[in-house]
């Protein structure tokens, strides 16, 4: 039989693609590509959107209280860009919220965080967080993607791309939000960018039903739905043999995931199976209630069930005025939940292989903006715990005014490099070729900060 040359190659490629298609879903990520033994299996990132003030949380500066209202040395501020204080008189701003030496380690933690004070020996406080971006949207992008350029993959997307799925019935990367209305967080902060679309973060609602359309339509049985999905998958596979679009594999995998989540998600969002002691620890009831503490318990339940990267955004930390009152409110929002999460993970034996991160997109100025503080790129505070992090230590020291790092700066690129290292990944080797260039989370920067590792 004579077959035209074009048909021969079309049929051959179809056969080859059909044979390889079952393997395609696994190859739209790298799978578990470890460059060295991992310390952490998963990440829970407590993201304080708006820029929490370090001077009312983790960096006590007696000098600011001593010189409150007096000019800050020009030698510190000359040539530095601020968001709103560029042409203002720059005066020291000291508040007296009170700090306490906590735990055996004696770490200094604000009295606005009484529950976090009790876990001082489990966390590593970083006082010299630095970034390159002074305004919210680019700073969110920079903290989450390693660049202020829109459209790049987020940290969670890079992690799931490099390490793959653990669970088959939940997403690998989940995002939840809580907190008051205010400065929004762009959804690009959890987007997959140019990576395969399946690595985009899936947003769960923080109260009620976590996702829409979890129930099948009336009259449609699970068996019927399964048969329909199988038929749809076959059609997608046929279409892929014609166009060879990798996003078709994403579409099929997400259809399958959605089908599995109809069973897994309702159970995930039912806290009734938790002990009364656990619910009391977090301060929640039998159902998610939209609070940060509720989201923390959901994060622990997700971690148990194989979600690789959970990111909890809590908004409302942008205090250009009334920084003391604002910090009191936001710290009250998150203090119990954050501490409960770490204590809960520890007592379940999960903290050792779960990396917990707390922090925002930048710090605040030691100078006043009325009764508030401006955005600041030269110093900020965050903490990390578990997953190979050394507890009970403070990394970095700012100058007496808290303006910039005097010892051991901790840049965003260093943060990303260190987090990936704990997950068993060399940040220089986790790359993706796009438009002729190999991209990575840390771009051409970043170093692993080994002094904070256990």
N, C-alpha and C positions, 0 to 999 in steps of 0.2 A: 504494500500500500504506500502510495506516495503522499507524504505529508509536507505541506509548504513549510519553508524554513522558519517563518514567523510563528506558525502554530507549534512547530516542534519545540522551539525555545520557550514559548508560553506554557505548553504542557509540562515541559521539564521543570521549569521554575515553579509551577503550581505544585508538582509532586514533591519537589524539594522543600518548598515552604510548608506544605501540608505535613510532611514528616517532622519538620523542625518546630511546628507551631506550639506543640505541647511544651517545648522547652523555652519558648519565647517569653512566656509570662515570668519565668524565673530570671530572665536575663535583662529585664528592664531596670534592674538594680544589680549591684555587684554581689549581693548575698553577704554572708559573713566573711568579709575580707579583713582579717586581722593582720597587722604588721608586727604585733608583739602581743603577749598575753594581756587580755583586758582586765581591768580592775572593776569596771562598771558594765552592767548589761543594759542599763536603761537610764533615762534622764527625766527628772521632774523639775521644771524650770518655773519658779515663782517670780513672775515678771511684774515689777511695780511701775506701771506706766505713768510717766509724768516727771520722774526724777526726784526720788525721795531725798530729803536733806540729811547729809551725813552728820551735821552738827547737832541734830536732835535724835540721832539713832546710834551711830557706831564710831564717831570720831570726836571725842571730847576735847575742847580747846579752851582751857582757862584763860589764855591770852586774849581771846575775843571778849570774854566777859570783863577782863581787867581794862581793856581799851574800848569798850562799847561806846560807839558814837564818835570816836576819834578817827582821823584818816589812816587808812591802811598804807603801808610803805609803797611808794610809787615804783620802787625797784621790782616789786612783785608783779604789778599790774600793767606796767608799760608795754604797749604793743599787743596786748591780749584782747581778743575779740569777745564781747559779751552780747547777749541777745537784746537786752534793754538798757543796760547801764553804761553804754558806750560814752555818753557825754554827761554823765552824772558825777557828783562828788562821791568818791568811793570811801565809805566809812565802815569801820568794823561793826559787826553785829553779833553780840553775844547773848544767848538766851540761857535761862537757868532751869532747864527741864530736869536736871539731875542725872548723874551717871553713877553706876555701882560696879565695883570689882566683883566678878561673878565666877563661881565654880572654883575648882582647884587651880585652874589656869590663871584666874584673876583677870580675865578679859573685861575691858570697860564697855558696858552696854547701857544704853539709855533706860531710865526708869519708865519711859513710855512703852517698853517692851518687857513686861515682867515675866511672861512665859518664855520668851526667847532667852532671857537671863538665866533660866533654869537649865537650858541646854548648852550653855557656854562651852562646856568641855567637848561637845560633839561637833562644833562648827569652827570653820576657819574664817575669820573676819579679814577682809581685804580693804584697806583704807586708801589705796592709791589707784583706784579705778580711773582710767583715762580714755577719752574718745577723741575723735576728730571733728565731731559735728555738734553745733551749739543749739540747733533748733529741733523741735520734736520729730517731725516726719523723717528728715534725713538721719537723725540720731537713732530712731527706731530701726530704720533700714540698716544702719551701720552695725548696731548691736546684734541684729538678727541675721544679717547676710554678709557682714564683713565689708560692705561698701555702701555708699550713699546712692549709688546708681540703681534706679528702679529696674525690676525684672530679674534680679539675681536670686538664686536659690537660698532659702532660709537654712538656718543651722539644723533645725529638725529634719528638713528635707535631705540635707547632706548626710545626716546620721542614718536615716532609714535607707537612703540610696546605698550607702557603704555597707550597712550591716543587715539590711533586709528585715523580713517579718519574723516575729516570734509566734504571734497568734494568727489564726486564719479567719476568726470570726469577729475581729475588731480591727480598726485602722492601726497602722504603725505609729501615726503621728496625730495626736488629738489636741485641740485647743479649746479652752473654756474661758469665759470672761465674767467678771464681777466688778462691783464698785460703782460709784456715782457717775452721773453724766458729766462729761467734761471733754478734755482733750482726747480725740479719738485715736485709736491705734489702727493704722491702715492694714487691710487684709494681706497686702503684699508682704507683711512681716512673717507670714507662715506659708507663703507660696513656694512652689517648686521651681519657679523660673524656667530655665531651659532644661532641667532634669525631667524625666518622664513624669507625667501628670499625677500618677498614683502616689507620688511622694509629697504632694501638697497636704498641709494639715487639714484635718476634718474638724469643723467646729461643732461642738456639742452645746446644747442649751444648758444653762446652769440650774434650771428649775423645771418642774413638770417633765414632760417627755423629752429626752435629750435630742431626738431627731424626729423630723417629720416623716410620715408615710411608713411607719414601722409595721402597721397592720395591713394585711392584704385586703383588697376591696371585697365588699360583701359578695358572697357566692363563689369566690375564687379560693379553692383549697390549696394547701401547700403542695400537693402532688401536681395539680394543674399548673401552679406557678413554676415548679421545677421543670416541668416538661416545656413550658413556654420559654424559659430561660435557656434550656438546652438548644432549642430550635434557633433562638436569637443568636446564641454563641456560634452555631454552625454557619449562620448567614454572615456574621462578622468575620469568621475565619475565611470564608469564600471571598469576601470583599478584600481582606488583607492580602490574599494571593494575587489580587489585581493591582493593588496600590502600594503594598508593603509599607504601611504607615505604622510606626511603633505605638502611636497613641491608640490604635485599635486594641492592642494587648492591654493597655490601661483601661479602656472601656470595658472589656470582658472581665478583667480582674475586679473592677469596681462593681459591676453587676453581681458578680459572685459574692463579693464582700457584703453588698447591701442585702442580699438574700440571707446570708448567715447572721447579719446584725439584727434581723427581725426577731431572732431568738435570744441573742446574747445581750443586746442593749437593755431590754426591760429588766432583766435580772441584774445587770450592772447598776441600774439606777434604783434598786430596791435595798435600802439600808436596814430593812427589818431583820435580815440575817446577821447583822453585826450585833455583838453583845452590847448590853446596856452600858457597860464600862467603856467600851470603845466610843459609842455615841456621845457619852458624857465627856470623854477626853476632847473630842472635837467641838462639843456643844451643839449637836444637831439632833434631829428627830429621825423618823423612819423613812423619810423621802427627801431628796435634794430640795433645798429651799432658796437657792440662788446666792447664798453667802460664799465668801472666800473659804471659810472653814468647810462648808459642804463640798466645795470643789476640791479641797485638799483630800477629803475622804474619798471622793470619786477618783482622784488621781492615784491614791494608794490601791484602790480596787482595780483600776486599769493596769497598774504596774503588775499586780498579782496575776492578771489574766493575759499578760504578754504584750501590752502596748509599749513600744520602744521609747517614745518621746512624748511627754505630756507637758504642755505649756499653759500655765494659768496666769492670765492677765488680770491685774487688779488696778483699776484706774483711780484718778483723783489725787495724784501726788504733786501736782504742779502749783506750788504755793508761792506766787509772787506777792501775796499779801497774807497776813495772819498765819505765818508759817508755824507758830507754836500750836495754835488751835487746829490748824489743818493736819499737822503731824499727829496730834493727840487722837483725832478722829480716825485717820488712816491706820495708825499703829493699832488702835483698838480693833479695827476691822480684821487685821491679818495676824495679830500676835498669837492668839490661841490656836488658830488653824495651822500656821507654819510650824509652831513648836510641837503640836500634836502629831503632825505628819512625821516629823523626824523621830519622835518618841515611839510612834506606832511602828514605823519601819524598823527601828532598832529592836523592839521587843519581838518582832516577827522574824528577825534574822535577815531582813532585806536591805538594811542600810548599807551593809558592806558592799553590795553590788548595785546600789542605786545612787546615782549622783544627783544631789539636790542643790539647786542654785537659787539664790534670792538676790534681786537687784533690779535697778532701773536702767534707763538709757543714758543718763549722765548724773552728775552731782549738782550741788547748789553752791552759790558764792558765799564766802565768809563776810561779804559786804551786804549791807541792807538795801532792799528795794522797798522803802517804806517799812512795813511790818513783815515783809517777806524776803525771799532770796531769789536771785536770777539764776538762769541756767549756767552750768559751769562744766568745762571740758577737762580741766587740769586735775581735779580731785573729786572723788566720790567714793561711796562705800558699798560693798556687797558682801555676801557670805556664801560659802560652799560647804557641803557636808557629805559624808558617805562616799562610796564609790572610789576609794583610794585616796581621799583627802585626809590630811592630818587634822584631827580635831583639837580644840583648845589652844590654837595658835592665832596670832595676829600677824598678817603679812603687810609690810610697807609702813612707812611713816611719813606724814605730811609735815610741812614746816610749822612753826608755832602758831601761825594764823590759819592753817589748814588750806592754804591757797593752792599748793602744788606738792607733788611728791618730793620729799627730801631724800628718801631712801626707797628703793625698789618700786618703781612705777609698774603698774599692771594694766597694760594697754588691752583694748578689745581684741586685737589679733592674738595677744598672749593668752587671753581667756579662751578663745576658740581653740588655739593650739593645745592648751592644757586639757580642755574638756575632751577633745578628740583622742588625745594620748591616753586618758583614763579609760576610754572605750576600746582601746587596743588599736587605734588608727594613727598613723603618721600623717600629720596635716599636710606635709609636702607631697605625699603620694596619693592622697584621695583627690583625684582630678577627674574632670569631664571635658572632653573636647567639644568646643562649640565655636562655630564660625572661624575655624582654623587655629584656635588657641586653646591650650589646656587651662581651664579655670579651676580654682580651689577656694574653699571657704576663707582662708587666710590670705588670698591673693599672693603677693610675693613677700609677705611679712610674717611675724609671729614667732614666738619661741615658747617652749614648754617651761613653765615655772616649777622646777623640781622641788624647791624648798617647801612647798605646801603639800607635797605628796606624802602619804603615810609610808 
